[in-house]
Amino acid sequence: MKIRLLFLIFCLSLFASNVFSQSNSSNQKWWKEAVVYQIYPRSFKDSDGDGVGDLKGIISKLDYIKSLGVDVVWLNPIYSSPNDDNGYDISDYRNIMKEFGTMEDFDALLKGMHERGIKFVMDVVVNHSSDEHEWFKQSRSSRTNPYRNYYHWWPAEKGEPPYRFSQFDVHRNAWKYDSLTNAYYLHYFSIKQPDLNWENPQVRKEVFDMMNFWAKKGVDGFRLDAFQFACKDTTWPVFPKEDYPKDFIKYHAMVEPIHSYLKEMYDNVFSKYDVMSVAEGAGRNFQDAHDLVDADRNELNLAYAFDPIDARWSKDYSMLQMKKIFSKWDSVFENKGWLSIFLANHDNARLVSRFGNDDPQYREVSSKMLTTFLLTMRGTPFYYNGDELGMTNIRFNKIEDYKDIAALNGYKYAQSINGDTGNYITFLKENGRDNGRTPYQWNANVNAGFSNGNPWLSVNRNYKTINVEAEEKNANSCLNYFRKAIQLRKQNNVLVYGKYELIDKDNSKVYAYTRELNDKKLLIVLNFTKENTSFATTLDISHSKILLSNYSNASKNKELKPYEAVVYELH
Ligand code: TEU
């Protein structure tokens, strides 16, 4: 009897542990454990001397990319494009941009990544196409063309359409009059980026077919550009004009039935492959974000929320606010959904210039501190190319140096409203998107080794000291620190799945938190200032082990040097 009981207990415990590990492992996903490296192809490496980066250039650097330790590469759009917005205006979704190469180059690139165990995420831009896409050419040609309904048109005989905000339009107006058919078309971005009409089932079918085309080629994921804006309320209600651009998201994002379209996308594309999916922007609030990515809804995998970087625009920005925002997002996603962690991308200024300190005295140490942050938070890190070198803002003084449509049209808009272009240039120097798009700095040779030709955007003058070749030689470089931080994450699952808890919450200089999983607990402390400072905790760090630090002599006395970052393993 006793033996039987023992046997029963044994069987039950086996069953329980099996169920537990199953439910546990079902929450574990490769895309949660991955570090995503974002490459801006136009600026990464030019192989043919036309001054524009290309796919062959990336292929020539695959071993370098592998050496970083990253798992996934996300490339900004590489499809055929007239480049009004650097590839975010697509004229053929099934072809490669001429400057970037050919479909054979693409196939070779994908193969080269897969051979090295690197996954590939495709940028899908389907809120809008280029006005040079065949669909739009047809659509604009006559009111009765079968493609007319692929886009949003407002017949001019109805008067002016209700105002809609456009981010890149010189007049900030998203309706553009087209005399050919005496009608306005909608463009939330530039006039060369007409918005697709997602209400039209034919448009959705075209998009899903196109995504399947790439999925069948073997891509491992999709990033949905500006997708929160894809649906429009086509009863065209009047929105208060004075609320822009502040309330752009509030009025333009997450219009229903966006979720049913995402479910269709899931059924038609994502469900058929082992791919990751991430939408740019996470809606208007936490509920929207959950509705996009909760696993049981079968829409997307990862939320990519702008709050943490958008807060930086405000004059009242502070570290306390940053801590609050990240902590809130983490708590809301603690049990459901999954986040992307990032502080920079191709739409923003350089990581170290914006969140650290690019003064030569502090550049390296603050860049490493930010790398520590990005690689120790809960969520999938999306790390932007060049940040691992500590590349900085270029801060162009003259509008002639800028190439970004947002900057060029923003300048014209400033001229048209008050003529205060000086202020606008000051703004661009710190925040302009071209800051993050200058050519990648490979070495101290001409054009930083990026191109033998004339680079499409100026190379930052500091390339002689900030470049891969120099940093490879230096064991303490930003580059080698990035590699170490990635390895730390790889070796410590606690950094992926562990619970996050904010420590010393009201400290306005130090961002400190623990990550805890099973019996492992790490404490991460980050001094976000150039001053010596300290932090408070009741945790015993005297017996801890220091796993990573951006100074050679990190201490356990709760004192921190400028921009010091330390990861302690608590015992
Ligand atoms: O960005 C969409 C988006 O909402 C951006 O407007 C972002 O807030 C802005 O660029 C900040 O200046 C995506 C792409 O990331 C961006 O590069 C494209 O220009 C845009 O879509 C249009 O496709």
Residues whose N, C-alpha, C, O or C-beta is under 5 A from the ligand:
A	BS01	TEU	D85 Y88 Q167 F189 D225 A226 D347
